[in-house]
Amino acid sequence: MSGWQSTHIDDIAAEQWPYWAPIRHHFGISAFGINAWRGGPGDEVIKPHNESENGHEELYLVLSGHATFTVGGDELDAPAGTCICISDTGAERVAVAQEPDTVVLSIGSKPGAAYEGGWDTGYLES
C-alpha cells in the first residue's frame, strides 16, 4: 500500500444526493470532516444549520462558481477562491449558489478534541 489516494472531485458522489461529494467517506478520513457541495443558481449549497450541538469550527472554500453566504445574519459575497472560517459554533449559516457549477468545500472539526464521525454516515446508510 502506498499510503495515499487520488481521485477527481467529480468522481465522488452520493448516489441518492448528487449535489453532495462525501469526501471524508470516499477516502476513509477519520481526523476531520470534509465534504463538497455542488449547485446552480438558487440552490442551497450549504443547508441552513449551526454547529452548537457538536462544537465544530468550519472552513468553507468556494472552489468554483459563486455563492452568497449568510452567517449569523451577515451576508457575504463569495466568488471562487473565497475562504470563510466560522469559529462561532452557534452562528446560523447557509450558502446559495449564484452561478452554474458552484462547488463549495467544507472542512470541520471540534477544537481540542479527537474527531468523531457524524451526520454524514447516517446519510450514506439511508
Backbone atoms as SQL, in Angstrom:
CREATE TABLE atoms (id INTEGER PRIMARY KEY, chain TEXT, resi INTEGER, resn TEXT, atom TEXT, x REAL, y REAL, z REAL);
INSERT INTO atoms VALUES
  (1, 'A', 1, 'MET', 'N', 0.835, -1.184, 0.000),
  (2, 'A', 1, 'MET', 'CA', 0.000, 0.000, 0.000),
  (3, 'A', 1, 'MET', 'C', 0.872, 1.238, 0.000),
  (4, 'A', 2, 'SER', 'N', 0.503, 2.220, -0.793),
  (5, 'A', 2, 'SER', 'CA', 1.338, 3.396, -0.987),
  (6, 'A', 2, 'SER', 'C', 1.158, 4.474, 0.079),
  (7, 'A', 3, 'GLY', 'N', 0.070, 4.460, 0.838),
  (8, 'A', 3, 'GLY', 'CA', -0.148, 5.482, 1.852),
  (9, 'A', 3, 'GLY', 'C', -0.812, 6.735, 1.333),
  (10, 'A', 4, 'TRP', 'N', -1.277, 6.715, 0.106),
  (11, 'A', 4, 'TRP', 'CA', -2.005, 7.855, -0.438),
  (12, 'A', 4, 'TRP', 'C', -3.032, 7.396, -1.462),
  (13, 'A', 5, 'GLN', 'N', -4.000, 8.272, -1.705),
  (14, 'A', 5, 'GLN', 'CA', -5.041, 8.006, -2.696),
  (15, 'A', 5, 'GLN', 'C', -5.282, 9.294, -3.471),
  (16, 'A', 6, 'SER', 'N', -5.805, 9.163, -4.677),
  (17, 'A', 6, 'SER', 'CA', -6.113, 10.324, -5.501),
  (18, 'A', 6, 'SER', 'C', -7.366, 10.057, -6.316),
  (19, 'A', 7, 'THR', 'N', -8.200, 11.068, -6.445),
  (20, 'A', 7, 'THR', 'CA', -9.377, 10.987, -7.311),
  (21, 'A', 7, 'THR', 'C', -9.819, 12.399, -7.668),
  (22, 'A', 8, 'HIS', 'N', -10.557, 12.539, -8.732),
  (23, 'A', 8, 'HIS', 'CA', -11.107, 13.835, -9.112),
  (24, 'A', 8, 'HIS', 'C', -12.413, 14.043, -8.355),
  (25, 'A', 9, 'ILE', 'N', -12.673, 15.256, -7.927),
  (26, 'A', 9, 'ILE', 'CA', -13.876, 15.541, -7.152),
  (27, 'A', 9, 'ILE', 'C', -15.148, 15.140, -7.894),
  (28, 'A', 10, 'ASP', 'N', -15.144, 15.213, -9.219),
  (29, 'A', 10, 'ASP', 'CA', -16.326, 14.835, -9.993),
  (30, 'A', 10, 'ASP', 'C', -16.621, 13.341, -9.911),
  (31, 'A', 11, 'ASP', 'N', -15.656, 12.558, -9.446),
  (32, 'A', 11, 'ASP', 'CA', -15.841, 11.113, -9.315),
  (33, 'A', 11, 'ASP', 'C', -16.312, 10.706, -7.921),
  (34, 'A', 12, 'ILE', 'N', -16.542, 11.687, -7.062),
  (35, 'A', 12, 'ILE', 'CA', -17.044, 11.415, -5.720),
  (36, 'A', 12, 'ILE', 'C', -18.491, 11.895, -5.648),
  (37, 'A', 13, 'ALA', 'N', -19.401, 10.975, -5.410),
  (38, 'A', 13, 'ALA', 'CA', -20.816, 11.356, -5.332),
  (39, 'A', 13, 'ALA', 'C', -21.567, 10.389, -4.437),
  (40, 'A', 14, 'ALA', 'N', -22.611, 10.891, -3.830),
  (41, 'A', 14, 'ALA', 'CA', -23.557, 10.054, -3.093),
  (42, 'A', 14, 'ALA', 'C', -24.716, 9.814, -4.056),
  (43, 'A', 15, 'GLU', 'N', -24.970, 8.571, -4.387),
  (44, 'A', 15, 'GLU', 'CA', -25.975, 8.244, -5.394),
  (45, 'A', 15, 'GLU', 'C', -27.307, 8.936, -5.141),
  (46, 'A', 16, 'GLN', 'N', -27.755, 8.918, -3.880),
  (47, 'A', 16, 'GLN', 'CA', -29.054, 9.496, -3.573),
  (48, 'A', 16, 'GLN', 'C', -29.032, 11.022, -3.467),
  (49, 'A', 17, 'TRP', 'N', -27.857, 11.632, -3.361),
  (50, 'A', 17, 'TRP', 'CA', -27.713, 13.086, -3.279),
  (51, 'A', 17, 'TRP', 'C', -26.598, 13.525, -4.215),
  (52, 'A', 18, 'PRO', 'N', -26.897, 13.712, -5.502),
  (53, 'A', 18, 'PRO', 'CA', -25.843, 14.020, -6.471),
  (54, 'A', 18, 'PRO', 'C', -25.153, 15.359, -6.247),
  (55, 'A', 19, 'TYR', 'N', -25.751, 16.240, -5.454),
  (56, 'A', 19, 'TYR', 'CA', -25.128, 17.538, -5.169),
  (57, 'A', 19, 'TYR', 'C', -24.046, 17.440, -4.089),
  (58, 'A', 20, 'TRP', 'N', -23.930, 16.275, -3.459),
  (59, 'A', 20, 'TRP', 'CA', -23.005, 16.097, -2.337),
  (60, 'A', 20, 'TRP', 'C', -21.842, 15.198, -2.737),
  (61, 'A', 21, 'ALA', 'N', -20.630, 15.636, -2.433),
  (62, 'A', 21, 'ALA', 'CA', -19.432, 14.814, -2.620),
  (63, 'A', 21, 'ALA', 'C', -18.908, 14.437, -1.229),
  (64, 'A', 22, 'PRO', 'N', -19.214, 13.211, -0.762),
  (65, 'A', 22, 'PRO', 'CA', -18.790, 12.787, 0.579),
  (66, 'A', 22, 'PRO', 'C', -17.300, 12.401, 0.613),
  (67, 'A', 23, 'ILE', 'N', -16.470, 13.410, 0.611),
  (68, 'A', 23, 'ILE', 'CA', -15.016, 13.218, 0.517),
  (69, 'A', 23, 'ILE', 'C', -14.480, 12.403, 1.688),
  (70, 'A', 24, 'ARG', 'N', -14.936, 12.715, 2.891),
  (71, 'A', 24, 'ARG', 'CA', -14.433, 12.003, 4.079),
  (72, 'A', 24, 'ARG', 'C', -14.649, 10.507, 3.938),
  (73, 'A', 25, 'HIS', 'N', -15.833, 10.121, 3.526),
  (74, 'A', 25, 'HIS', 'CA', -16.128, 8.693, 3.373),
  (75, 'A', 25, 'HIS', 'C', -15.384, 8.075, 2.200),
  (76, 'A', 26, 'HIS', 'N', -15.251, 8.810, 1.123),
  (77, 'A', 26, 'HIS', 'CA', -14.555, 8.287, -0.049),
  (78, 'A', 26, 'HIS', 'C', -13.126, 7.851, 0.305),
  (79, 'A', 27, 'PHE', 'N', -12.442, 8.690, 1.076),
  (80, 'A', 27, 'PHE', 'CA', -11.051, 8.404, 1.427),
  (81, 'A', 27, 'PHE', 'C', -10.890, 7.707, 2.771),
  (82, 'A', 28, 'GLY', 'N', -11.971, 7.548, 3.535),
  (83, 'A', 28, 'GLY', 'CA', -11.865, 6.932, 4.858),
  (84, 'A', 28, 'GLY', 'C', -11.179, 7.832, 5.862),
  (85, 'A', 29, 'ILE', 'N', -11.357, 9.140, 5.736),
  (86, 'A', 29, 'ILE', 'CA', -10.733, 10.114, 6.635),
  (87, 'A', 29, 'ILE', 'C', -11.427, 10.056, 7.993),
  (88, 'A', 30, 'SER', 'N', -10.643, 9.995, 9.061),
  (89, 'A', 30, 'SER', 'CA', -11.227, 9.935, 10.398),
  (90, 'A', 30, 'SER', 'C', -10.762, 11.080, 11.307),
  (91, 'A', 31, 'ALA', 'N', -9.897, 11.957, 10.820),
  (92, 'A', 31, 'ALA', 'CA', -9.351, 13.024, 11.656),
  (93, 'A', 31, 'ALA', 'C', -10.163, 14.312, 11.613),
  (94, 'A', 32, 'PHE', 'N', -10.993, 14.499, 10.576),
  (95, 'A', 32, 'PHE', 'CA', -11.772, 15.721, 10.422),
  (96, 'A', 32, 'PHE', 'C', -12.881, 15.476, 9.418),
  (97, 'A', 33, 'GLY', 'N', -13.884, 16.334, 9.448),
  (98, 'A', 33, 'GLY', 'CA', -14.963, 16.241, 8.474),
  (99, 'A', 33, 'GLY', 'C', -14.611, 17.050, 7.243),
  (100, 'A', 34, 'ILE', 'N', -14.896, 16.507, 6.069),
  (101, 'A', 34, 'ILE', 'CA', -14.663, 17.226, 4.818),
  (102, 'A', 34, 'ILE', 'C', -15.638, 16.705, 3.768),
  (103, 'A', 35, 'ASN', 'N', -16.315, 17.629, 3.128),
  (104, 'A', 35, 'ASN', 'CA', -17.285, 17.311, 2.084),
  (105, 'A', 35, 'ASN', 'C', -17.271, 18.435, 1.064),
  (106, 'A', 36, 'ALA', 'N', -17.878, 18.195, -0.088),
  (107, 'A', 36, 'ALA', 'CA', -18.069, 19.254, -1.080),
  (108, 'A', 36, 'ALA', 'C', -19.529, 19.250, -1.499),
  (109, 'A', 37, 'TRP', 'N', -19.999, 20.409, -1.876),
  (110, 'A', 37, 'TRP', 'CA', -21.404, 20.617, -2.211),
  (111, 'A', 37, 'TRP', 'C', -21.484, 21.323, -3.544),
  (112, 'A', 38, 'ARG', 'N', -22.355, 20.826, -4.427),
  (113, 'A', 38, 'ARG', 'CA', -22.485, 21.363, -5.776),
  (114, 'A', 38, 'ARG', 'C', -23.878, 21.952, -5.982),
  (115, 'A', 39, 'GLY', 'N', -23.963, 22.966, -6.829),
  (116, 'A', 39, 'GLY', 'CA', -25.269, 23.503, -7.142),
  (117, 'A', 39, 'GLY', 'C', -25.217, 24.550, -8.233),
  (118, 'A', 40, 'GLY', 'N', -26.394, 24.955, -8.659),
  (119, 'A', 40, 'GLY', 'CA', -26.547, 26.007, -9.651),
  (120, 'A', 40, 'GLY', 'C', -27.310, 27.165, -9.052),
  (121, 'A', 41, 'PRO', 'N', -27.564, 28.195, -9.842),
  (122, 'A', 41, 'PRO', 'CA', -28.216, 29.405, -9.340),
  (123, 'A', 41, 'PRO', 'C', -29.465, 29.113, -8.510),
  (124, 'A', 42, 'GLY', 'N', -29.469, 29.643, -7.276),
  (125, 'A', 42, 'GLY', 'CA', -30.605, 29.480, -6.373),
  (126, 'A', 42, 'GLY', 'C', -30.557, 28.258, -5.483),
  (127, 'A', 43, 'ASP', 'N', -29.646, 27.315, -5.755),
  (128, 'A', 43, 'ASP', 'CA', -29.537, 26.109, -4.923),
  (129, 'A', 43, 'ASP', 'C', -28.804, 26.412, -3.622),
  (130, 'A', 44, 'GLU', 'N', -29.306, 25.859, -2.517),
  (131, 'A', 44, 'GLU', 'CA', -28.577, 25.944, -1.250),
  (132, 'A', 44, 'GLU', 'C', -27.438, 24.933, -1.306),
  (133, 'A', 45, 'VAL', 'N', -26.223, 25.428, -1.430),
  (134, 'A', 45, 'VAL', 'CA', -25.071, 24.521, -1.450),
  (135, 'A', 45, 'VAL', 'C', -24.594, 24.211, -0.034),
  (136, 'A', 46, 'ILE', 'N', -24.913, 25.053, 0.901),
  (137, 'A', 46, 'ILE', 'CA', -24.735, 24.762, 2.326),
  (138, 'A', 46, 'ILE', 'C', -26.108, 24.978, 2.951),
  (139, 'A', 47, 'LYS', 'N', -26.699, 23.917, 3.455),
  (140, 'A', 47, 'LYS', 'CA', -28.037, 23.991, 4.054),
  (141, 'A', 47, 'LYS', 'C', -27.975, 24.787, 5.361),
  (142, 'A', 48, 'PRO', 'N', -29.065, 25.456, 5.730),
  (143, 'A', 48, 'PRO', 'CA', -29.080, 26.231, 6.982),
  (144, 'A', 48, 'PRO', 'C', -28.797, 25.324, 8.185),
  (145, 'A', 49, 'HIS', 'N', -27.832, 25.709, 8.985),
  (146, 'A', 49, 'HIS', 'CA', -27.508, 24.948, 10.194),
  (147, 'A', 49, 'HIS', 'C', -26.570, 25.768, 11.067),
  (148, 'A', 50, 'ASN', 'N', -26.351, 25.280, 12.286),
  (149, 'A', 50, 'ASN', 'CA', -25.291, 25.791, 13.139),
  (150, 'A', 50, 'ASN', 'C', -24.572, 24.576, 13.711),
  (151, 'A', 51, 'GLU', 'N', -23.489, 24.803, 14.393),
  (152, 'A', 51, 'GLU', 'CA', -22.673, 23.715, 14.924),
  (153, 'A', 51, 'GLU', 'C', -22.653, 23.705, 16.442),
  (154, 'A', 52, 'SER', 'N', -23.662, 24.311, 17.076),
  (155, 'A', 52, 'SER', 'CA', -23.668, 24.404, 18.540),
  (156, 'A', 52, 'SER', 'C', -23.745, 23.042, 19.209),
  (157, 'A', 53, 'GLU', 'N', -24.394, 22.078, 18.585),
  (158, 'A', 53, 'GLU', 'CA', -24.522, 20.755, 19.201),
  (159, 'A', 53, 'GLU', 'C', -23.196, 19.993, 19.249),
  (160, 'A', 54, 'ASN', 'N', -22.390, 20.081, 18.176),
  (161, 'A', 54, 'ASN', 'CA', -21.148, 19.307, 18.148),
  (162, 'A', 54, 'ASN', 'C', -19.892, 20.158, 18.332),
  (163, 'A', 55, 'GLY', 'N', -20.017, 21.473, 18.330),
  (164, 'A', 55, 'GLY', 'CA', -18.877, 22.343, 18.606),
  (165, 'A', 55, 'GLY', 'C', -17.857, 22.460, 17.496),
  (166, 'A', 56, 'HIS', 'N', -18.221, 22.124, 16.274),
  (167, 'A', 56, 'HIS', 'CA', -17.265, 22.172, 15.170),
  (168, 'A', 56, 'HIS', 'C', -17.028, 23.594, 14.672),
  (169, 'A', 57, 'GLU', 'N', -15.762, 23.933, 14.494),
  (170, 'A', 57, 'GLU', 'CA', -15.404, 25.091, 13.689),
  (171, 'A', 57, 'GLU', 'C', -15.474, 24.607, 12.242),
  (172, 'A', 58, 'GLU', 'N', -15.814, 25.512, 11.326),
  (173, 'A', 58, 'GLU', 'CA', -15.890, 25.117, 9.924),
  (174, 'A', 58, 'GLU', 'C', -15.183, 26.129, 9.034),
  (175, 'A', 59, 'LEU', 'N', -14.569, 25.595, 7.992),
  (176, 'A', 59, 'LEU', 'CA', -13.979, 26.412, 6.944),
  (177, 'A', 59, 'LEU', 'C', -14.665, 26.036, 5.644),
  (178, 'A', 60, 'TYR', 'N', -15.112, 27.038, 4.905),
  (179, 'A', 60, 'TYR', 'CA', -15.700, 26.827, 3.588),
  (180, 'A', 60, 'TYR', 'C', -14.792, 27.473, 2.552),
  (181, 'A', 61, 'LEU', 'N', -14.567, 26.777, 1.448),
  (182, 'A', 61, 'LEU', 'CA', -13.769, 27.288, 0.342),
  (183, 'A', 61, 'LEU', 'C', -14.589, 27.127, -0.929),
  (184, 'A', 62, 'VAL', 'N', -14.872, 28.236, -1.592),
  (185, 'A', 62, 'VAL', 'CA', -15.603, 28.176, -2.857),
  (186, 'A', 62, 'VAL', 'C', -14.597, 27.772, -3.934),
  (187, 'A', 63, 'LEU', 'N', -14.729, 26.535, -4.407),
  (188, 'A', 63, 'LEU', 'CA', -13.791, 26.007, -5.397),
  (189, 'A', 63, 'LEU', 'C', -14.084, 26.523, -6.800),
  (190, 'A', 64, 'SER', 'N', -15.366, 26.639, -7.133),
  (191, 'A', 64, 'SER', 'CA', -15.745, 27.133, -8.460),
  (192, 'A', 64, 'SER', 'C', -17.103, 27.813, -8.362),
  (193, 'A', 65, 'GLY', 'N', -17.400, 28.634, -9.355),
  (194, 'A', 65, 'GLY', 'CA', -18.674, 29.326, -9.366),
  (195, 'A', 65, 'GLY', 'C', -18.672, 30.525, -8.439),
  (196, 'A', 66, 'HIS', 'N', -19.813, 30.743, -7.803),
  (197, 'A', 66, 'HIS', 'CA', -20.002, 31.931, -6.976),
  (198, 'A', 66, 'HIS', 'C', -21.150, 31.632, -6.020),
  (199, 'A', 67, 'ALA', 'N', -20.999, 31.982, -4.763),
  (200, 'A', 67, 'ALA', 'CA', -22.050, 31.752, -3.768),
  (201, 'A', 67, 'ALA', 'C', -22.257, 33.004, -2.932),
  (202, 'A', 68, 'THR', 'N', -23.406, 33.057, -2.304),
  (203, 'A', 68, 'THR', 'CA', -23.671, 34.068, -1.289),
  (204, 'A', 68, 'THR', 'C', -23.892, 33.327, 0.024),
  (205, 'A', 69, 'PHE', 'N', -23.075, 33.630, 1.020),
  (206, 'A', 69, 'PHE', 'CA', -23.198, 33.042, 2.354),
  (207, 'A', 69, 'PHE', 'C', -23.942, 34.024, 3.243),
  (208, 'A', 70, 'THR', 'N', -24.730, 33.496, 4.146),
  (209, 'A', 70, 'THR', 'CA', -25.282, 34.285, 5.236),
  (210, 'A', 70, 'THR', 'C', -24.834, 33.599, 6.515),
  (211, 'A', 71, 'VAL', 'N', -24.087, 34.331, 7.339),
  (212, 'A', 71, 'VAL', 'CA', -23.523, 33.790, 8.579),
  (213, 'A', 71, 'VAL', 'C', -23.908, 34.719, 9.718),
  (214, 'A', 72, 'GLY', 'N', -24.689, 34.188, 10.658),
  (215, 'A', 72, 'GLY', 'CA', -25.112, 34.998, 11.791),
  (216, 'A', 72, 'GLY', 'C', -25.813, 36.280, 11.369),
  (217, 'A', 73, 'GLY', 'N', -26.535, 36.234, 10.250),
  (218, 'A', 73, 'GLY', 'CA', -27.254, 37.395, 9.755),
  (219, 'A', 73, 'GLY', 'C', -26.453, 38.288, 8.818),
  (220, 'A', 74, 'ASP', 'N', -25.150, 38.062, 8.706),
  (221, 'A', 74, 'ASP', 'CA', -24.312, 38.863, 7.801),
  (222, 'A', 74, 'ASP', 'C', -24.235, 38.176, 6.441),
  (223, 'A', 75, 'GLU', 'N', -24.441, 38.937, 5.373),
  (224, 'A', 75, 'GLU', 'CA', -24.357, 38.388, 4.024),
  (225, 'A', 75, 'GLU', 'C', -22.955, 38.604, 3.468),
  (226, 'A', 76, 'LEU', 'N', -22.389, 37.537, 2.907),
  (227, 'A', 76, 'LEU', 'CA', -21.028, 37.579, 2.388),
  (228, 'A', 76, 'LEU', 'C', -21.017, 37.134, 0.940),
  (229, 'A', 77, 'ASP', 'N', -20.455, 37.956, 0.062),
  (230, 'A', 77, 'ASP', 'CA', -20.278, 37.601, -1.338),
  (231, 'A', 77, 'ASP', 'C', -19.070, 36.677, -1.427),
  (232, 'A', 78, 'ALA', 'N', -19.226, 35.553, -2.129),
  (233, 'A', 78, 'ALA', 'CA', -18.151, 34.556, -2.136),
  (234, 'A', 78, 'ALA', 'C', -17.904, 34.000, -3.537),
  (235, 'A', 79, 'PRO', 'N', -17.138, 34.742, -4.350),
  (236, 'A', 79, 'PRO', 'CA', -16.747, 34.190, -5.642),
  (237, 'A', 79, 'PRO', 'C', -15.705, 33.088, -5.458),
  (238, 'A', 80, 'ALA', 'N', -15.421, 32.341, -6.521),
  (239, 'A', 80, 'ALA', 'CA', -14.422, 31.267, -6.458),
  (240, 'A', 80, 'ALA', 'C', -13.137, 31.776, -5.817),
  (241, 'A', 81, 'GLY', 'N', -12.590, 30.963, -4.924),
  (242, 'A', 81, 'GLY', 'CA', -11.366, 31.309, -4.217),
  (243, 'A', 81, 'GLY', 'C', -11.603, 31.886, -2.832),
  (244, 'A', 82, 'THR', 'N', -12.843, 32.207, -2.495),
  (245, 'A', 82, 'THR', 'CA', -13.158, 32.787, -1.194),
  (246, 'A', 82, 'THR', 'C', -13.139, 31.719, -0.099),
  (247, 'A', 83, 'CYS', 'N', -12.489, 32.030, 1.008),
  (248, 'A', 83, 'CYS', 'CA', -12.482, 31.188, 2.209),
  (249, 'A', 83, 'CYS', 'C', -13.304, 31.889, 3.281),
  (250, 'A', 84, 'ILE', 'N', -14.166, 31.130, 3.938),
  (251, 'A', 84, 'ILE', 'CA', -14.955, 31.664, 5.045),
  (252, 'A', 84, 'ILE', 'C', -14.755, 30.723, 6.228),
  (253, 'A', 85, 'CYS', 'N', -14.187, 31.250, 7.315),
  (254, 'A', 85, 'CYS', 'CA', -13.935, 30.459, 8.511),
  (255, 'A', 85, 'CYS', 'C', -14.930, 30.886, 9.590),
  (256, 'A', 86, 'ILE', 'N', -15.653, 29.919, 10.139),
  (257, 'A', 86, 'ILE', 'CA', -16.671, 30.216, 11.148),
  (258, 'A', 86, 'ILE', 'C', -16.285, 29.526, 12.451),
  (259, 'A', 87, 'SER', 'N', -15.877, 30.337, 13.431),
  (260, 'A', 87, 'SER', 'CA', -15.496, 29.791, 14.735),
  (261, 'A', 87, 'SER', 'C', -16.645, 29.867, 15.743),
  (262, 'A', 88, 'ASP', 'N', -17.640, 30.706, 15.474),
  (263, 'A', 88, 'ASP', 'CA', -18.814, 30.817, 16.341),
  (264, 'A', 88, 'ASP', 'C', -19.742, 29.652, 16.037),
  (265, 'A', 89, 'THR', 'N', -19.700, 28.626, 16.872),
  (266, 'A', 89, 'THR', 'CA', -20.465, 27.404, 16.589),
  (267, 'A', 89, 'THR', 'C', -21.971, 27.638, 16.578),
  (268, 'A', 90, 'GLY', 'N', -22.445, 28.673, 17.247),
  (269, 'A', 90, 'GLY', 'CA', -23.865, 28.954, 17.294),
  (270, 'A', 90, 'GLY', 'C', -24.378, 29.794, 16.135),
  (271, 'A', 91, 'ALA', 'N', -23.473, 30.296, 15.305),
  (272, 'A', 91, 'ALA', 'CA', -23.890, 31.146, 14.189),
  (273, 'A', 91, 'ALA', 'C', -24.598, 30.320, 13.128),
  (274, 'A', 92, 'GLU', 'N', -25.815, 30.704, 12.798),
  (275, 'A', 92, 'GLU', 'CA', -26.559, 30.062, 11.707),
  (276, 'A', 92, 'GLU', 'C', -25.845, 30.398, 10.407),
  (277, 'A', 93, 'ARG', 'N', -25.723, 29.401, 9.522),
  (278, 'A', 93, 'ARG', 'CA', -25.048, 29.613, 8.250),
  (279, 'A', 93, 'ARG', 'C', -25.809, 28.930, 7.131),
  (280, 'A', 94, 'VAL', 'N', -25.740, 29.534, 5.958),
  (281, 'A', 94, 'VAL', 'CA', -26.352, 28.988, 4.754),
  (282, 'A', 94, 'VAL', 'C', -25.600, 29.605, 3.575),
  (283, 'A', 95, 'ALA', 'N', -25.507, 28.879, 2.480),
  (284, 'A', 95, 'ALA', 'CA', -24.889, 29.425, 1.268),
  (285, 'A', 95, 'ALA', 'C', -25.735, 29.042, 0.071),
  (286, 'A', 96, 'VAL', 'N', -25.942, 30.008, -0.810),
  (287, 'A', 96, 'VAL', 'CA', -26.749, 29.811, -2.009),
  (288, 'A', 96, 'VAL', 'C', -25.871, 30.064, -3.229),
  (289, 'A', 97, 'ALA', 'N', -25.877, 29.113, -4.166),
  (290, 'A', 97, 'ALA', 'CA', -25.116, 29.258, -5.406),
  (291, 'A', 97, 'ALA', 'C', -25.700, 30.398, -6.233),
  (292, 'A', 98, 'GLN', 'N', -24.827, 31.155, -6.869),
  (293, 'A', 98, 'GLN', 'CA', -25.234, 32.250, -7.740),
  (294, 'A', 98, 'GLN', 'C', -24.926, 31.965, -9.205),
  (295, 'A', 99, 'GLU', 'N', -24.094, 30.960, -9.459),
  (296, 'A', 99, 'GLU', 'CA', -23.687, 30.622, -10.820),
  (297, 'A', 99, 'GLU', 'C', -23.797, 29.119, -11.026),
  (298, 'A', 100, 'PRO', 'N', -23.889, 28.688, -12.289),
  (299, 'A', 100, 'PRO', 'CA', -23.851, 27.249, -12.568),
  (300, 'A', 100, 'PRO', 'C', -22.528, 26.650, -12.080),
  (301, 'A', 101, 'ASP', 'N', -22.573, 25.382, -11.749),
  (302, 'A', 101, 'ASP', 'CA', -21.360, 24.631, -11.373),
  (303, 'A', 101, 'ASP', 'C', -20.619, 25.220, -10.182),
  (304, 'A', 102, 'THR', 'N', -21.364, 25.738, -9.221),
  (305, 'A', 102, 'THR', 'CA', -20.751, 26.216, -7.989),
  (306, 'A', 102, 'THR', 'C', -20.415, 25.008, -7.121),
  (307, 'A', 103, 'VAL', 'N', -19.190, 24.971, -6.605),
  (308, 'A', 103, 'VAL', 'CA', -18.753, 23.897, -5.711),
  (309, 'A', 103, 'VAL', 'C', -18.129, 24.537, -4.476),
  (310, 'A', 104, 'VAL', 'N', -18.625, 24.129, -3.293),
  (311, 'A', 104, 'VAL', 'CA', -18.116, 24.637, -2.019),
  (312, 'A', 104, 'VAL', 'C', -17.566, 23.460, -1.218),
  (313, 'A', 105, 'LEU', 'N', -16.323, 23.577, -0.793),
  (314, 'A', 105, 'LEU', 'CA', -15.670, 22.586, 0.059),
  (315, 'A', 105, 'LEU', 'C', -15.897, 22.984, 1.510),
  (316, 'A', 106, 'SER', 'N', -16.281, 22.022, 2.355),
  (317, 'A', 106, 'SER', 'CA', -16.452, 22.309, 3.786),
  (318, 'A', 106, 'SER', 'C', -15.538, 21.389, 4.589),
  (319, 'A', 107, 'ILE', 'N', -14.864, 21.979, 5.567),
  (320, 'A', 107, 'ILE', 'CA', -13.943, 21.243, 6.442),
  (321, 'A', 107, 'ILE', 'C', -14.285, 21.633, 7.870),
  (322, 'A', 108, 'GLY', 'N', -14.399, 20.653, 8.770),
  (323, 'A', 108, 'GLY', 'CA', -14.735, 20.995, 10.136),
  (324, 'A', 108, 'GLY', 'C', -14.284, 19.967, 11.149),
  (325, 'A', 109, 'SER', 'N', -14.124, 20.441, 12.370),
  (326, 'A', 109, 'SER', 'CA', -13.784, 19.581, 13.492),
  (327, 'A', 109, 'SER', 'C', -13.924, 20.401, 14.775),
  (328, 'A', 110, 'LYS', 'N', -14.002, 19.702, 15.888),
  (329, 'A', 110, 'LYS', 'CA', -14.110, 20.369, 17.191),
  (330, 'A', 110, 'LYS', 'C', -12.707, 20.665, 17.710),
  (331, 'A', 111, 'PRO', 'N', -12.415, 21.921, 18.035),
  (332, 'A', 111, 'PRO', 'CA', -11.087, 22.261, 18.537),
  (333, 'A', 111, 'PRO', 'C', -10.732, 21.474, 19.799),
  (334, 'A', 112, 'GLY', 'N', -9.515, 20.950, 19.833),
  (335, 'A', 112, 'GLY', 'CA', -9.007, 20.275, 21.011),
  (336, 'A', 112, 'GLY', 'C', -9.560, 18.895, 21.292),
  (337, 'A', 113, 'ALA', 'N', -10.330, 18.342, 20.360),
  (338, 'A', 113, 'ALA', 'CA', -10.933, 17.027, 20.593),
  (339, 'A', 113, 'ALA', 'C', -10.689, 16.118, 19.395),
  (340, 'A', 114, 'ALA', 'N', -10.596, 14.837, 19.667),
  (341, 'A', 114, 'ALA', 'CA', -10.484, 13.884, 18.572),
  (342, 'A', 114, 'ALA', 'C', -11.768, 13.905, 17.757),
  (343, 'A', 115, 'TYR', 'N', -11.649, 13.834, 16.451),
  (344, 'A', 115, 'TYR', 'CA', -12.820, 13.869, 15.584),
  (345, 'A', 115, 'TYR', 'C', -13.625, 12.592, 15.741),
  (346, 'A', 116, 'GLU', 'N', -14.928, 12.746, 15.795),
  (347, 'A', 116, 'GLU', 'CA', -15.841, 11.605, 15.798),
  (348, 'A', 116, 'GLU', 'C', -16.751, 11.766, 14.608),
  (349, 'A', 117, 'GLY', 'N', -16.843, 10.753, 13.764),
  (350, 'A', 117, 'GLY', 'CA', -17.717, 10.806, 12.597),
  (351, 'A', 117, 'GLY', 'C', -19.109, 11.234, 12.995),
  (352, 'A', 118, 'GLY', 'N', -19.822, 11.802, 12.042),
  (353, 'A', 118, 'GLY', 'CA', -21.092, 12.368, 12.424),
  (354, 'A', 118, 'GLY', 'C', -22.225, 12.093, 11.474),
  (355, 'A', 119, 'TRP', 'N', -22.959, 13.133, 11.203),
  (356, 'A', 119, 'TRP', 'CA', -24.195, 13.099, 10.446),
  (357, 'A', 119, 'TRP', 'C', -24.035, 12.427, 9.090),
  (358, 'A', 120, 'ASP', 'N', -22.885, 12.605, 8.439),
  (359, 'A', 120, 'ASP', 'CA', -22.740, 12.128, 7.066),
  (360, 'A', 120, 'ASP', 'C', -22.822, 10.607, 6.938),
  (361, 'A', 121, 'THR', 'N', -22.415, 9.876, 7.952),
  (362, 'A', 121, 'THR', 'CA', -22.515, 8.416, 7.902),
  (363, 'A', 121, 'THR', 'C', -23.962, 7.982, 7.781),
  (364, 'A', 122, 'GLY', 'N', -24.834, 8.572, 8.565),
  (365, 'A', 122, 'GLY', 'CA', -26.246, 8.243, 8.512),
  (366, 'A', 122, 'GLY', 'C', -26.862, 8.554, 7.165),
  (367, 'A', 123, 'TYR', 'N', -26.435, 9.637, 6.536),
  (368, 'A', 123, 'TYR', 'CA', -26.971, 9.986, 5.217),
  (369, 'A', 123, 'TYR', 'C', -26.598, 8.931, 4.178),
  (370, 'A', 124, 'LEU', 'N', -25.389, 8.417, 4.258),
  (371, 'A', 124, 'LEU', 'CA', -24.944, 7.429, 3.267),
  (372, 'A', 124, 'LEU', 'C', -25.610, 6.075, 3.483),
  (373, 'A', 125, 'GLU', 'N', -25.993, 5.786, 4.699),
  (374, 'A', 125, 'GLU', 'CA', -26.590, 4.486, 5.007),
  (375, 'A', 125, 'GLU', 'C', -28.095, 4.450, 4.757),
  (376, 'A', 126, 'SER', 'N', -28.718, 5.615, 4.517),
  (377, 'A', 126, 'SER', 'CA', -30.176, 5.621, 4.306),
  (378, 'A', 126, 'SER', 'C', -30.549, 5.418, 2.856);
